[in-house]
Amino acid sequence: MANIEEVPGVYGGVKTEEVGVAEENIANASAVENVGANLPAKTGFWNKVKSILFYDIKVELTPYQQKVEDEINEFLYQEITWAKVKDFLFQEVTFGKKKDK
């Protein structure tokens, strides 16, 4: 049976392990850690998903494709001001042909 003695600074103030048992537990723990270091790592499901989603793709564009991409980026990132919005909303709209007088 374990020696029970009060130890200050320990939760509950009681020590229940014998000296030899504690040293044996430390030796077993280090042996288990060494065995775990030699095992091959398993690839989990989420690691496979991340490797597919974040795969680096290198894309080379032809000069025409690069020109089109530049025009699209210029359109998407143009500066929008109230004057441009107002001109668009209040532009003159005509339907049909213009009649000459």
VOZA-917723 format. One record per residue: residue in one letter; chain; x, y, z of N, C-alpha, C in turn. Coordinates in steps of 0.02 Angstrom, whole numbers, plus 50000, padded with zeros to 5 digits. Example, Ala and Ser with C-alpha at 12.3 -4.5 7.8 and 13.67 -1.06 7.14 Angstrom:
! residues 2
[atom A; A; [50660; 49716; 50390]; [50615; 49775; 50390]; [50660; 49835; 50390]]
[atom S; A; [50642; 49888; 50354]; [50684; 49947; 50357]; [50645; 50002; 50394]]
! end
This chain:
! residues 101
[atom M; A; [50042; 49942; 50000]; [50000; 50000; 50000]; [50044; 50062; 50000]]
[atom A; A; [50018; 50117; 49973]; [50056; 50178; 49966]; [50063; 50214; 50033]]
[atom N; A; [50118; 50249; 50040]; [50127; 50291; 50099]; [50087; 50354; 50090]]
[atom I; A; [50045; 50369; 50138]; [50004; 50429; 50134]; [50033; 50481; 50181]]
[atom E; A; [50054; 50537; 50154]; [50081; 50590; 50195]; [50057; 50657; 50167]]
[atom E; A; [50053; 50706; 50209]; [50031; 50772; 50188]; [50089; 50809; 50156]]
[atom V; A; [50075; 50839; 50098]; [50126; 50877; 50062]; [50099; 50947; 50050]]
[atom P; A; [50134; 50998; 50074]; [50109; 51066; 50061]; [50119; 51085; 49988]]
[atom G; A; [50072; 51124; 49961]; [50076; 51148; 49892]; [50047; 51101; 49841]]
[atom V; A; [50025; 51042; 49862]; [49995; 50994; 49816]; [49920; 50996; 49828]]
[atom Y; A; [49880; 50993; 49773]; [49808; 50996; 49780]; [49783; 50940; 49824]]
[atom G; A; [49750; 50955; 49877]; [49726; 50906; 49924]; [49776; 50893; 49980]]
[atom G; A; [49841; 50909; 49967]; [49892; 50902; 50018]; [49910; 50831; 50035]]
[atom V; A; [49898; 50781; 49990]; [49912; 50711; 50005]; [49953; 50682; 49948]]
[atom K; A; [50006; 50646; 49966]; [50047; 50611; 49917]; [50032; 50537; 49924]]
[atom T; A; [50014; 50503; 49869]; [49993; 50434; 49874]; [50039; 50386; 49837]]
[atom E; A; [50088; 50408; 49799]; [50131; 50362; 49761]; [50194; 50347; 49800]]
[atom E; A; [50219; 50286; 49790]; [50283; 50268; 49819]; [50338; 50292; 49772]]
[atom V; A; [50396; 50298; 49797]; [50452; 50325; 49758]; [50468; 50281; 49698]]
[atom G; A; [50470; 50217; 49706]; [50488; 50171; 49651]; [50436; 50170; 49596]]
[atom V; A; [50372; 50178; 49613]; [50319; 50177; 49564]; [50323; 50239; 49519]]
[atom A; A; [50339; 50296; 49547]; [50343; 50357; 49507]; [50400; 50353; 49457]]
[atom E; A; [50457; 50326; 49477]; [50513; 50319; 49430]; [50496; 50270; 49375]]
[atom E; A; [50461; 50217; 49391]; [50440; 50168; 49340]; [50392; 50199; 49290]]
[atom N; A; [50344; 50240; 49313]; [50297; 50274; 49269]; [50333; 50321; 49221]]
[atom I; A; [50384; 50356; 49245]; [50422; 50401; 49202]; [50459; 50362; 49148]]
[atom A; A; [50488; 50305; 49166]; [50524; 50263; 49118]; [50476; 50237; 49064]]
[atom N; A; [50416; 50214; 49085]; [50366; 50189; 49038]; [50342; 50243; 48991]]
[atom A; A; [50333; 50304; 49016]; [50309; 50359; 48974]; [50360; 50377; 48921]]
[atom S; A; [50425; 50377; 48938]; [50476; 50392; 48888]; [50481; 50337; 48836]]
[atom A; A; [50469; 50274; 48855]; [50470; 50219; 48808]; [50412; 50225; 48759]]
[atom V; A; [50354; 50245; 48783]; [50296; 50253; 48739]; [50308; 50310; 48690]]
[atom E; A; [50339; 50364; 48712]; [50353; 50420; 48667]; [50401; 50400; 48613]]
[atom N; A; [50451; 50359; 48627]; [50498; 50336; 48577]; [50465; 50292; 48525]]
[atom V; A; [50419; 50249; 48546]; [50384; 50205; 48498]; [50341; 50247; 48452]]
[atom G; A; [50307; 50298; 48479]; [50265; 50341; 48438]; [50304; 50381; 48386]]
[atom A; A; [50367; 50396; 48400]; [50408; 50434; 48352]; [50426; 50393; 48291]]
[atom N; A; [50427; 50327; 48297]; [50447; 50284; 48242]; [50389; 50264; 48196]]
[atom L; A; [50328; 50277; 48218]; [50270; 50257; 48178]; [50260; 50304; 48119]]
[atom P; A; [50236; 50278; 48062]; [50223; 50323; 48005]; [50161; 50366; 48020]]
[atom A; A; [50162; 50427; 47995]; [50105; 50472; 48006]; [50048; 50453; 47959]]
[atom K; A; [49988; 50451; 47986]; [49930; 50436; 47944]; [49902; 50501; 47916]]
[atom T; A; [49883; 50500; 47852]; [49853; 50558; 47821]; [49778; 50555; 47834]]
[atom G; A; [49753; 50605; 47869]; [49682; 50607; 47886]; [49640; 50636; 47829]]
[atom F; A; [49576; 50631; 47837]; [49528; 50655; 47787]; [49536; 50730; 47774]]
[atom W; A; [49541; 50769; 47828]; [49545; 50842; 47819]; [49610; 50863; 47788]]
[atom N; A; [49664; 50827; 47802]; [49727; 50842; 47769]; [49722; 50830; 47694]]
[atom K; A; [49687; 50778; 47673]; [49677; 50765; 47602]; [49635; 50819; 47570]]
[atom V; A; [49582; 50841; 47604]; [49539; 50894; 47577]; [49579; 50959; 47570]]
[atom K; A; [49618; 50977; 47621]; [49658; 51038; 47617]; [49709; 51034; 47561]]
[atom S; A; [49739; 50976; 47550]; [49789; 50970; 47497]; [49757; 50979; 47428]]
[atom I; A; [49694; 50959; 47421]; [49659; 50968; 47357]; [49636; 51040; 47348]]
[atom L; A; [49607; 51070; 47399]; [49581; 51137; 47394]; [49635; 51190; 47385]]
[atom F; A; [49692; 51181; 47417]; [49743; 51232; 47416]; [49803; 51212; 47373]]
[atom Y; A; [49791; 51172; 47322]; [49843; 51152; 47275]; [49862; 51212; 47232]]
[atom D; A; [49927; 51225; 47227]; [49950; 51282; 47187]; [49947; 51265; 47112]]
[atom I; A; [49915; 51309; 47074]; [49907; 51299; 47002]; [49941; 51358; 46968]]
[atom K; A; [49985; 51342; 46921]; [50019; 51395; 46883]; [49985; 51401; 46816]]
[atom V; A; [49962; 51462; 46801]; [49925; 51474; 46740]; [49964; 51524; 46697]]
[atom E; A; [49975; 51506; 46635]; [50008; 51552; 46589]; [49957; 51573; 46536]]
[atom L; A; [49951; 51638; 46525]; [49903; 51664; 46478]; [49937; 51686; 46414]]
[atom T; A; [49899; 51680; 46359]; [49924; 51707; 46295]; [49918; 51783; 46299]]
[atom P; A; [49951; 51819; 46254]; [49945; 51892; 46256]; [49872; 51917; 46250]]
[atom Y; A; [49831; 51885; 46209]; [49761; 51905; 46202]; [49723; 51893; 46267]]
[atom Q; A; [49734; 51834; 46298]; [49700; 51819; 46361]; [49722; 51868; 46416]]
[atom Q; A; [49786; 51887; 46415]; [49810; 51935; 46465]; [49777; 52002; 46454]]
[atom K; A; [49768; 52023; 46390]; [49735; 52086; 46375]; [49663; 52086; 46400]]
[atom V; A; [49627; 52032; 46388]; [49557; 52026; 46411]; [49554; 52027; 46487]]
[atom E; A; [49600; 51992; 46519]; [49601; 51992; 46592]; [49615; 52062; 46620]]
[atom D; A; [49660; 52098; 46588]; [49675; 52166; 46610]; [49614; 52212; 46602]]
[atom E; A; [49577; 52204; 46547]; [49517; 52245; 46536]; [49463; 52228; 46589]]
[atom I; A; [49456; 52165; 46605]; [49407; 52145; 46656]; [49426; 52174; 46723]]
[atom N; A; [49490; 52169; 46741]; [49513; 52197; 46805]; [49504; 52273; 46807]]
[atom E; A; [49517; 52306; 46751]; [49508; 52379; 46748]; [49435; 52397; 46759]]
[atom F; A; [49389; 52357; 46729]; [49318; 52370; 46738]; [49296; 52357; 46810]]
[atom L; A; [49319; 52301; 46839]; [49297; 52283; 46907]; [49324; 52330; 46960]]
[atom Y; A; [49383; 52357; 46950]; [49415; 52397; 47001]; [49415; 52472; 46984]]
[atom Q; A; [49368; 52493; 46941]; [49365; 52564; 46925]; [49337; 52604; 46983]]
[atom E; A; [49355; 52667; 46985]; [49331; 52710; 47039]; [49259; 52730; 47025]]
[atom I; A; [49217; 52722; 47074]; [49146; 52739; 47067]; [49134; 52803; 47107]]
[atom T; A; [49109; 52853; 47073]; [49094; 52917; 47106]; [49020; 52932; 47098]]
[atom W; A; [48996; 52979; 47138]; [48925; 52997; 47135]; [48909; 53029; 47067]]
[atom A; A; [48956; 53066; 47039]; [48944; 53097; 46973]; [48932; 53044; 46920]]
[atom K; A; [48972; 52990; 46921]; [48962; 52936; 46872]; [48895; 52901; 46882]]
[atom V; A; [48877; 52889; 46945]; [48813; 52856; 46959]; [48755; 52900; 46937]]
[atom K; A; [48759; 52965; 46952]; [48707; 53013; 46933]; [48700; 53017; 46857]]
[atom D; A; [48756; 53020; 46821]; [48754; 53022; 46748]; [48722; 52959; 46720]]
[atom F; A; [48736; 52902; 46750]; [48707; 52840; 46726]; [48632; 52837; 46739]]
[atom L; A; [48611; 52857; 46799]; [48540; 52852; 46817]; [48497; 52903; 46780]]
[atom F; A; [48523; 52961; 46767]; [48483; 53014; 46737]; [48501; 53028; 46664]]
[atom Q; A; [48526; 52977; 46630]; [48541; 52986; 46559]; [48476; 52987; 46518]]
[atom E; A; [48480; 53017; 46459]; [48420; 53021; 46416]; [48410; 52955; 46382]]
[atom V; A; [48349; 52929; 46388]; [48332; 52865; 46358]; [48283; 52877; 46302]]
[atom T; A; [48299; 52850; 46242]; [48254; 52857; 46185]; [48233; 52788; 46161]]
[atom F; A; [48171; 52783; 46138]; [48146; 52720; 46113]; [48130; 52728; 46040]]
[atom G; A; [48148; 52680; 46000]; [48132; 52683; 45929]; [48176; 52730; 45891]]
[atom K; A; [48153; 52748; 45831]; [48192; 52792; 45786]; [48177; 52864; 45802]]
[atom K; A; [48227; 52907; 45788]; [48216; 52978; 45796]; [48181; 53003; 45732]]
[atom K; A; [48130; 53045; 45741]; [48094; 53072; 45684]; [48125; 53138; 45663]]
[atom D; A; [48138; 53145; 45600]; [48163; 53208; 45574]; [48105; 53255; 45562]]
[atom K; A; [48113; 53319; 45578]; [48059; 53367; 45568]; [48063; 53400; 45502]]
! end
